């Protein structure tokens, strides 16, 4: 069996890793870890997966690692409340690094859909390096990778459906709407990139 066939059977483990590392990145499990370590735990596997399709020039690999690391670091929770917080951009919370991409719609969209759109942008940024490598080695694989990243918005929507008051009883470390969102965002992103590799 070739590497991609073997990898296909590892997708559930990849999805589990994405779930756990994304929740860890958001503050779950163990506190006190430097954010750069958390970002690298996200970005190194995210960069490595597309390399199963072929190794492009090392400059692209370094760029992809930087894009995945920076992309994961861009979100700090501005949209994850999905209109359940009174804090607004520049009115109780700072704007996200990439919020300028959607801020033009702030007064044009209902607050829920504005936050939803912001999560789409941040989710796409978190898989941007993997998308670059897939574009070079398996262009059709870009589609599930982009969908997986954009599903960050859906992940948090599910979290708020499960815990409409913000928290409740459940699996330890997953008892808040945002904790569910963090975990599912990682699951969707890693699964999307993994499917992009084998498609």
PASEBA-1860 file (N, C-alpha, C; in nm, 3 decimals):
! residues 199
1> XXXXXXXX> 0.085/-0.120/0.000/0.000/0.000/0.000/0.088/0.125/0.000 ~ 0.043/0.227/-0.073/0.118/0.352/-0.073/0.084/0.437/0.050 ~ 0.159/0.545/0.066/0.144/0.630/0.185/0.003/0.688/0.196 ~ -0.055/0.730/0.085/-0.188/0.790/0.090/-0.295/0.690/0.131 ~ -0.282/0.565/0.087/-0.379/0.462/0.125/-0.370/0.434/0.274 ~ -0.249/0.425/0.326/-0.230/0.404/0.469/-0.287/0.522/0.547 ~ -0.260/0.643/0.496/-0.308/0.764/0.563/-0.460/0.769/0.570 ~ -0.526/0.715/0.467/-0.673/0.715/0.463/-0.729/0.647/0.588
9> XXXXXXXX> -0.665/0.541/0.633/-0.712/0.468/0.751/-0.681/0.542/0.880 ~ -0.594/0.642/0.871/-0.557/0.719/0.990/-0.644/0.844/1.008 ~ -0.736/0.869/0.917/-0.816/0.993/0.924/-0.891/1.008/1.056 ~ -0.952/0.902/1.113/-1.016/0.921/1.244/-0.917/0.969/1.351 ~ -0.794/0.921/1.347/-0.693/0.967/1.443/-0.654/1.111/1.416 ~ -0.647/1.147/1.287/-0.617/1.285/1.250/-0.728/1.377/1.301 ~ -0.853/1.334/1.285/-0.967/1.414/1.332/-0.963/1.429/1.483 ~ -0.931/1.321/1.554/-0.921/1.327/1.700/-0.808/1.421/1.742
17> XXXXXXXX> -0.694/1.412/1.674/-0.583/1.502/1.705/-0.625/1.647/1.685 ~ -0.689/1.675/1.573/-0.735/1.811/1.546/-0.829/1.862/1.654 ~ -0.920/1.777/1.698/-1.014/1.814/1.804/-0.940/1.851/1.932 ~ -0.848/1.764/1.972/-0.778/1.783/2.100/-0.681/1.900/2.095 ~ -0.607/1.914/1.984/-0.509/2.022/1.978/-0.578/2.158/1.968 ~ -0.692/2.162/1.901/-0.765/2.289/1.891/-0.823/2.328/2.027 ~ -0.874/2.230/2.100/-0.924/2.261/2.235/-0.810/2.302/2.327 ~ -0.696/2.235/2.315/-0.577/2.271/2.394/-0.533/2.414/2.360
25> XXXXXXXX> -0.536/2.446/2.231/-0.499/2.580/2.186/-0.588/2.686/2.249 ~ -0.715/2.652/2.270/-0.810/2.746/2.328/-0.806/2.754/2.479 ~ -0.719/2.676/2.542/-0.705/2.683/2.687/-0.751/2.560/2.761 ~ -0.784/2.455/2.688/-0.831/2.334/2.754/-0.718/2.245/2.803 ~ -0.753/2.155/2.893/-0.669/2.047/2.943/-0.561/2.094/3.041 ~ -0.462/2.166/2.991/-0.349/2.208/3.075/-0.319/2.355/3.046 ~ -0.306/2.435/3.148/-0.277/2.577/3.130/-0.127/2.605/3.136 ~ -0.091/2.725/3.100/0.046/2.771/3.116/0.140/2.743/3.001
33> XXXXXXXX> 0.093/2.682/2.892/0.181/2.655/2.779/0.194/2.781/2.693 ~ 0.315/2.811/2.646/0.331/2.926/2.556/0.247/2.907/2.429 ~ 0.190/3.016/2.383/0.103/3.009/2.266/0.178/2.961/2.142 ~ 0.307/2.992/2.132/0.383/2.950/2.014/0.389/2.797/2.005 ~ 0.400/2.730/2.120/0.401/2.584/2.119/0.266/2.532/2.072 ~ 0.159/2.592/2.124/0.025/2.551/2.083/0.005/2.575/1.933 ~ 0.054/2.687/1.884/0.041/2.717/1.741/0.117/2.614/1.657 ~ 0.237/2.575/1.703/0.316/2.478/1.628/0.256/2.338/1.633
41> XXXXXXXX> 0.194/2.303/1.746/0.125/2.174/1.754/0.011/2.167/1.653 ~ -0.044/2.282/1.620/-0.145/2.290/1.514/-0.080/2.288/1.376 ~ 0.020/2.374/1.357/0.068/2.403/1.222/0.162/2.297/1.165 ~ 0.242/2.230/1.247/0.336/2.131/1.192/0.261/2.014/1.127 ~ 0.165/1.949/1.195/0.091/1.842/1.125/0.007/1.894/1.008 ~ -0.047/2.014/1.024/-0.127/2.075/0.917/-0.041/2.097/0.792 ~ 0.085/2.128/0.812/0.178/2.147/0.701/0.227/2.014/0.646 ~ 0.245/1.915/0.735/0.302/1.786/0.694/0.204/1.703/0.610
49> XXXXXXXX> 0.075/1.710/0.642/-0.021/1.623/0.573/-0.017/1.637/0.420 ~ -0.020/1.758/0.365/-0.019/1.769/0.219/0.110/1.719/0.154 ~ 0.216/1.704/0.232/0.343/1.657/0.176/0.336/1.511/0.134 ~ 0.230/1.439/0.175/0.210/1.303/0.128/0.184/1.299/-0.022 ~ 0.141/1.412/-0.078/0.114/1.420/-0.222/0.238/1.458/-0.303 ~ 0.345/1.490/-0.237/0.467/1.531/-0.306/0.533/1.645/-0.230 ~ 0.662/1.658/-0.250/0.740/1.759/-0.178/0.771/1.873/-0.274 ~ 0.708/1.989/-0.255/0.743/2.105/-0.338/0.873/2.167/-0.288
57> XXXXXXXX> 0.914/2.274/-0.350/1.035/2.346/-0.308/1.024/2.380/-0.160 ~ 1.137/2.369/-0.089/1.136/2.391/0.057/1.084/2.528/0.094 ~ 1.101/2.626/0.005/1.050/2.760/0.033/0.898/2.762/0.051 ~ 0.829/2.678/-0.027/0.684/2.668/-0.012/0.647/2.603/0.121 ~ 0.726/2.505/0.161/0.699/2.436/0.288/0.716/2.532/0.405 ~ 0.825/2.609/0.403/0.847/2.707/0.510/0.735/2.812/0.510 ~ 0.697/2.857/0.391/0.588/2.955/0.381/0.459/2.898/0.436 ~ 0.430/2.772/0.402/0.307/2.708/0.449/0.307/2.695/0.601
65> XXXXXXXX> 0.421/2.658/0.657/0.431/2.647/0.803/0.403/2.782/0.868 ~ 0.461/2.886/0.812/0.436/3.021/0.864/0.291/3.063/0.851 ~ 0.230/3.031/0.736/0.089/3.067/0.714/-0.003/2.994/0.812 ~ 0.023/2.864/0.832/-0.060/2.788/0.926/-0.043/2.838/1.069 ~ 0.082/2.870/1.105/0.109/2.919/1.241/0.045/3.055/1.263 ~ 0.069/3.148/1.170/0.010/3.281/1.181/-0.142/3.274/1.174 ~ -0.191/3.191/1.082/-0.336/3.179/1.065/-0.405/3.132/1.191 ~ -0.346/3.035/1.258/-0.407/2.987/1.382/-0.398/3.092/1.491
73> XXXXXXXX> -0.298/3.177/1.485/-0.278/3.280/1.589/-0.364/3.404/1.566 ~ -0.435/3.411/1.454/-0.508/3.535/1.425/-0.635/3.551/1.506 ~ -0.695/3.441/1.548/-0.823/3.450/1.619/-0.804/3.456/1.770 ~ -0.871/3.549/1.834/-0.862/3.562/1.980/-1.000/3.566/2.044 ~ -1.101/3.519/1.973/-1.232/3.506/2.035/-1.333/3.613/2.000 ~ -1.302/3.701/1.907/-1.394/3.809/1.876/-1.529/3.763/1.823 ~ -1.531/3.656/1.745/-1.656/3.610/1.686/-1.715/3.488/1.753 ~ -1.640/3.427/1.842/-1.685/3.297/1.895/-1.810/3.306/1.982
81> XXXXXXXX> -1.846/3.427/2.026/-1.969/3.441/2.106/-2.095/3.438/2.021 ~ -2.081/3.453/1.890/-2.196/3.452/1.798/-2.312/3.537/1.851 ~ -2.280/3.661/1.880/-2.377/3.764/1.918/-2.435/3.745/2.058 ~ -2.369/3.664/2.141/-2.418/3.647/2.278/-2.349/3.740/2.377 ~ -2.249/3.815/2.332/-2.179/3.910/2.419/-2.211/4.052/2.373 ~ -2.213/4.144/2.467/-2.240/4.284/2.433/-2.116/4.353/2.377 ~ -2.000/4.287/2.387/-1.875/4.351/2.341/-1.871/4.355/2.189 ~ -1.842/4.472/2.137/-1.835/4.494/1.994/-1.691/4.527/1.954
89> XXXXXXXX> -1.657/4.512/1.825/-1.523/4.554/1.784/-1.503/4.702/1.813 ~ -1.396/4.732/1.880/-1.362/4.869/1.925/-1.466/4.923/2.023 ~ -1.539/4.834/2.087/-1.638/4.874/2.187/-1.646/4.767/2.294 ~ -1.534/4.742/2.358/-1.527/4.638/2.460/-1.436/4.524/2.421 ~ -1.404/4.514/2.293/-1.306/4.415/2.249/-1.225/4.474/2.134 ~ -1.100/4.430/2.125/-1.015/4.471/2.014/-1.056/4.397/1.887 ~ -1.031/4.458/1.774/-1.057/4.390/1.647/-0.956/4.277/1.629 ~ -1.002/4.168/1.569/-0.913/4.058/1.533/-0.818/4.105/1.424
97> XXXXXXXX> -0.707/4.033/1.410/-0.605/4.073/1.311/-0.660/4.075/1.169 ~ -0.746/3.981/1.137/-0.800/3.972/1.001/-0.942/4.027/0.989 ~ -0.988/4.092/1.094/-1.127/4.139/1.095/-1.152/4.247/0.990 ~ -1.046/4.314/0.946/-1.065/4.416/0.843/-1.126/4.357/0.716 ~ -1.110/4.225/0.697/-1.166/4.161/0.578/-1.319/4.156/0.580 ~ -1.379/4.161/0.700/-1.525/4.158/0.710/-1.583/4.281/0.778 ~ -1.497/4.366/0.833/-1.548/4.479/0.912/-1.637/4.573/0.830 ~ -1.615/4.578/0.701/-1.698/4.661/0.613/-1.846/4.621/0.623
105> XXXXXXXX> -1.872/4.495/0.666/-2.010/4.446/0.675/-2.068/4.459/0.815 ~ -1.994/4.520/0.906/-2.037/4.524/1.046/-2.175/4.588/1.063 ~ -2.199/4.697/0.993/-2.328/4.766/1.004/-2.432/4.714/0.904 ~ -2.391/4.617/0.821/-2.480/4.569/0.717/-2.541/4.432/0.750 ~ -2.480/4.359/0.839/-2.527/4.225/0.873/-2.581/4.221/1.016 ~ -2.677/4.133/1.043/-2.712/4.108/1.183/-2.588/4.061/1.257 ~ -2.580/4.095/1.383/-2.460/4.066/1.461/-2.421/3.919/1.456 ~ -2.517/3.827/1.463/-2.487/3.683/1.457/-2.411/3.650/1.329
113> XXXXXXXX> -2.462/3.699/1.215/-2.401/3.664/1.087/-2.268/3.736/1.066 ~ -2.253/3.851/1.130/-2.122/3.917/1.126/-2.019/3.829/1.198 ~ -2.052/3.785/1.320/-1.960/3.699/1.395/-1.934/3.568/1.320 ~ -2.039/3.513/1.261/-2.028/3.390/1.182/-1.928/3.410/1.068 ~ -1.940/3.524/0.997/-1.849/3.554/0.886/-1.705/3.571/0.934 ~ -1.688/3.634/1.048/-1.554/3.650/1.105/-1.492/3.514/1.135 ~ -1.570/3.422/1.187/-1.519/3.288/1.215/-1.480/3.215/1.086 ~ -1.554/3.237/0.979/-1.517/3.178/0.849/-1.378/3.226/0.808
121> XXXXXXXX> -1.354/3.356/0.817/-1.224/3.414/0.778/-1.112/3.355/0.862 ~ -1.131/3.352/0.994/-1.027/3.301/1.083/-1.004/3.152/1.061 ~ -1.112/3.078/1.035/-1.097/2.936/1.006/-1.020/2.911/0.878 ~ -1.047/2.989/0.775/-0.973/2.976/0.650/-0.824/3.008/0.670 ~ -0.797/3.110/0.751/-0.657/3.146/0.778/-0.582/3.032/0.845 ~ -0.651/2.956/0.930/-0.584/2.850/1.006/-0.543/2.731/0.920 ~ -0.599/2.720/0.799/-0.561/2.612/0.707/-0.492/2.666/0.582 ~ -0.459/2.793/0.581/-0.409/2.858/0.459/-0.280/2.797/0.406
129> XXXXXXXX> -0.190/2.758/0.494/-0.065/2.696/0.448/-0.089/2.560/0.386 ~ -0.178/2.482/0.446/-0.212/2.351/0.389/-0.276/2.369/0.252 ~ -0.360/2.471/0.239/-0.424/2.500/0.110/-0.319/2.534/0.005 ~ -0.218/2.613/0.044/-0.110/2.646/-0.049/-0.042/2.518/-0.099 ~ -0.006/2.428/-0.009/0.064/2.306/-0.048/-0.026/2.215/-0.132 ~ -0.153/2.207/-0.097/-0.244/2.127/-0.178/-0.261/2.186/-0.318 ~ -0.263/2.318/-0.326/-0.275/2.382/-0.457/-0.157/2.346/-0.547 ~ -0.041/2.323/-0.486/0.079/2.289/-0.562/0.087/2.140/-0.595
137> XXXXXXXX> 0.029/2.055/-0.510/0.049/1.911/-0.525/-0.078/1.833/-0.560 ~ -0.194/1.887/-0.529/-0.321/1.817/-0.553/-0.433/1.920/-0.554 ~ -0.443/2.001/-0.659/-0.535/2.116/-0.659/-0.679/2.086/-0.622 ~ -0.732/1.970/-0.660/-0.870/1.938/-0.625/-0.886/1.923/-0.473 ~ -0.777/1.890/-0.406/-0.779/1.875/-0.261/-0.798/2.006/-0.186 ~ -0.782/2.116/-0.257/-0.804/2.247/-0.194/-0.949/2.262/-0.147 ~ -1.042/2.203/-0.220/-1.185/2.222/-0.190/-1.223/2.171/-0.050 ~ -1.196/2.042/-0.017/-1.232/1.999/0.119/-1.151/2.071/0.227
145> XXXXXXXX> -1.028/2.109/0.196/-0.948/2.182/0.296/-1.010/2.318/0.326 ~ -1.054/2.390/0.224/-1.119/2.519/0.245/-1.251/2.503/0.320 ~ -1.327/2.402/0.283/-1.454/2.377/0.353/-1.428/2.346/0.500 ~ -1.329/2.261/0.526/-1.296/2.227/0.664/-1.256/2.348/0.747 ~ -1.178/2.438/0.689/-1.140/2.561/0.760/-1.260/2.651/0.785 ~ -1.341/2.671/0.682/-1.458/2.759/0.694/-1.560/2.708/0.794 ~ -1.559/2.577/0.818/-1.655/2.516/0.911/-1.631/2.556/1.057 ~ -1.528/2.636/1.082/-1.509/2.689/1.217/-1.635/2.761/1.263
153> XXXXXXXX> -1.699/2.831/1.172/-1.823/2.903/1.204/-1.933/2.806/1.246 ~ -1.947/2.698/1.173/-2.048/2.596/1.204/-2.015/2.529/1.337 ~ -1.886/2.508/1.363/-1.843/2.446/1.489/-1.894/2.525/1.609 ~ -1.878/2.657/1.605/-1.924/2.739/1.717/-2.076/2.749/1.721 ~ -2.139/2.747/1.605/-2.285/2.746/1.603/-2.339/2.621/1.670 ~ -2.274/2.507/1.647/-2.314/2.383/1.713/-2.292/2.395/1.864 ~ -2.177/2.451/1.902/-2.149/2.470/2.044/-2.257/2.550/2.115 ~ -2.302/2.658/2.051/-2.407/2.742/2.111/-2.543/2.675/2.106
161> XXXXXXXX> -2.565/2.583/2.012/-2.689/2.505/2.012/-2.691/2.407/2.129 ~ -2.577/2.346/2.157/-2.568/2.250/2.266/-2.579/2.321/2.401 ~ -2.511/2.434/2.413/-2.510/2.510/2.539/-2.559/2.653/2.513 ~ -2.689/2.673/2.493/-2.739/2.808/2.462/-2.714/2.910/2.573 ~ -2.694/2.863/2.695/-2.662/2.955/2.805/-2.511/2.970/2.824 ~ -2.434/2.906/2.740/-2.289/2.919/2.745/-2.217/2.802/2.805 ~ -2.281/2.730/2.897/-2.216/2.615/2.960/-2.321/2.522/3.018 ~ -2.276/2.406/3.060/-2.365/2.306/3.119/-2.287/2.181/3.153
169> XXXXXXXX> -2.357/2.073/3.176/-2.293/1.946/3.208/-2.256/1.873/3.079 ~ -2.148/1.797/3.087/-2.105/1.723/2.970/-1.969/1.662/2.990 ~ -1.900/1.635/2.880/-1.767/1.576/2.884/-1.670/1.679/2.943 ~ -1.586/1.639/3.040/-1.490/1.734/3.097/-1.409/1.804/2.987 ~ -1.387/1.931/3.007/-1.315/2.019/2.913/-1.397/2.054/2.789 ~ -1.519/2.003/2.780/-1.608/2.035/2.668/-1.747/2.072/2.721 ~ -1.749/2.148/2.830/-1.877/2.181/2.895/-1.918/2.326/2.871 ~ -1.860/2.388/2.770/-1.896/2.525/2.733/-1.920/2.530/2.582
177> XXXXXXXX> -2.002/2.624/2.541/-2.029/2.641/2.398/-1.901/2.665/2.320 ~ -1.814/2.750/2.376/-1.691/2.782/2.305/-1.593/2.665/2.305 ~ -1.596/2.582/2.410/-1.510/2.464/2.413/-1.551/2.364/2.305 ~ -1.682/2.345/2.290/-1.732/2.260/2.181/-1.689/2.318/2.047 ~ -1.702/2.449/2.032/-1.661/2.514/1.908/-1.514/2.494/1.877 ~ -1.430/2.508/1.980/-1.286/2.488/1.960/-1.257/2.346/1.913 ~ -1.316/2.249/1.982/-1.290/2.110/1.944/-1.339/2.077/1.805 ~ -1.462/2.116/1.774/-1.517/2.085/1.642/-1.444/2.160/1.530
185> XXXXXXXX> -1.398/2.281/1.559/-1.323/2.355/1.458/-1.197/2.279/1.419 ~ -1.129/2.222/1.517/-1.011/2.141/1.488/-1.045/2.014/1.414 ~ -1.154/1.949/1.454/-1.197/1.827/1.386/-1.225/1.857/1.240 ~ -1.303/1.962/1.213/-1.339/1.995/1.075/-1.216/2.034/0.993 ~ -1.128/2.115/1.051/-1.011/2.161/0.976/-0.917/2.046/0.940 ~ -0.884/1.963/1.037/-0.791/1.853/1.011/-0.854/1.748/0.920 ~ -0.983/1.721/0.938/-1.049/1.627/0.848/-1.054/1.679/0.705 ~ -1.083/1.808/0.690/-1.087/1.867/0.558/-0.954/1.858/0.485
193> XXXXXXX> -0.846/1.889/0.556/-0.713/1.879/0.493/-0.678/1.734/0.463 ~ -0.710/1.644/0.557/-0.682/1.502/0.533/-0.756/1.451/0.410 ~ -0.884/1.490/0.395/-0.958/1.450/0.276/-0.899/1.514/0.151 ~ -0.848/1.634/0.166/-0.782/1.699/0.053/-0.658/1.626/0.008 ~ -0.593/1.558/0.100/-0.473/1.481/0.066/-0.509/1.356/-0.012 ~ -0.615/1.288/0.028/-0.644/1.157/-0.033/-0.742/1.163/-0.149 ~ -0.806/1.277/-0.171/-0.910/1.285/-0.272/-0.854/1.259/-0.413
END
